[in-house]
Amino acid sequence: MKKLLLIGFILLAGCTKVDITPTIDLGVVAQSAATIAKVSPIVSNGNIEVTVKVTSGAKYSLQITDLLDNELKTFGFTADSDIYTKKLDLTDLKNGDYNLTLIDIAGRETRTNIIIKK
């Protein structure tokens, strides 16, 4: 009888659905559309400094794409203040025109152009 109860318990426990859904921290929700405030220098050798206006605590992505929107580099960051400055090393890219796109977790994006000339 004990074996029958043990087998019944194992079958019942084995049929119980356990939800193990991982939680993903996407940071603070951006309160307004992020903007690229300044890119310095616009024509550079590949070392640029980008200043963006963002929501503190929110997560963002800076993407470098060619003019056909092929993604070449991505830099993710969490804003630690409303004005965030990031230095980008793009010296491995060829001379040419590129797009710099700032994207928040909601998918809103803002874009500007940069030129690499060595």
C-alpha positions, 0 to 999 in steps of 0.5 A: 500500500505504501508503494502504491501511495508513493507511486501515486504521489510521484505521478501527481508531482511529475504532472504539476506545471512549474513556471520558471520564467526568468525576469529581464530587467529593462531598466527605467522606462524612458520618460521622453524621446532620447535625443543626440545632443552633440557629436564631436567631431562630425568628421573624425578619424574614428574617435568620437564623443557622443552626448545624448539627452536621456532618462536617468536609469533607462537602458539605451543602445547606440548603433553604427550602421552604414548608409544601407542600414547594415549594423556594424557596431552596437554599444549598449549603456544604462544612463546614469544621468539625464545628460550622458556622454559616451566615447566611441572608438570607430577607428577600425571602420573604413573612411566613409559616411555612417549613421549613428542611431540612439534607440531606447527599450521601447524602440524609439530612435533618433539618428544623425550622420557621422563621417570617418576620414583618416 
